[in-house]
Amino acid sequence: MSAIRLPPRGSVAGLAREAESLGAIGMMTPRLPLEASARDLELRGGHLRVWSPFFEVGEADRLLEGLWRDIEWSQHFVAIAGRRIASPRLSAWYGVDGAHYRYSGHRYDPLPFTPLLDEVRSRLNAEFGTSFNSVLANAYRDGADSMGWHSDDEPEVGTSPVIASVSLGETRRFRLRHRKRAVEPVALDLEHGSLLVMDGDTQANWHHAVPKTRRQVGLRVNLTFRWIRDLGDA
Ligand SMILES: O=C(O)CCC(=O)C(=O)O
């Protein structure tokens, strides 16, 4: 654990705004905690909601340490221009039986949820009335780790998926750009203990990325919870 540079303690700056219901999104109707620090970002053909913080700092520290320790991290591969490239971050795919996930030409079979992942999943499902049954965990070890432009639009997640993204550890910039480049891009700094929910047609209309940074940054763990619709191939 000594190799992990944990984020400084102290409160995570939040944006005070009264939370209100997200309303019906797809088949799910999230209920938001009234005390949340939330802000909405209405995008052209998409919608984001950010809670910063969602987890108070002690809880976020506990999750960061425990997830870094417990998750079976490995390097995934992405296909770029016909070449198989090692993704510059560590990842792991967890889910219920049958929650297979395919991207860049590879099928990932789910590992069973660790207790901590299940704790976070249960918390989100209880807060929002969602049915998240899988999560892609990502570890960005330093500023050289990154994720390129993509959208979470694999057929398994259906149309207009709700993606809940938990960030723990170092703040990293999250960028979005519209598929039609004329639309103004968006950038968010995702802080320790924050939650970003992307819903509506965000995945259909926007790409997102976590670029490399020259800043001296340590570990960031990110969890993107999804609902895999088709569990038929368990
Ligand atoms: O690390 C993040 O904030 C985003 C991760 C992501 O977009 C993905 O893994 O699909």
The ligand as an ORCA input file, in Angstrom:
! r2SCAN-3c Opt
* xyz 0 1
  O     -12.124      7.181    -15.665
  C     -13.160      7.746    -15.999
  O     -13.586      8.743    -15.423
  C     -13.946      7.262    -17.191
  C     -13.733      5.821    -17.551
  C     -14.458      5.450    -18.778
  O     -14.962      6.266    -19.488
  C     -14.590      4.067    -19.180
  O     -13.879      3.220    -18.663
  O     -15.434      3.778    -20.054
*
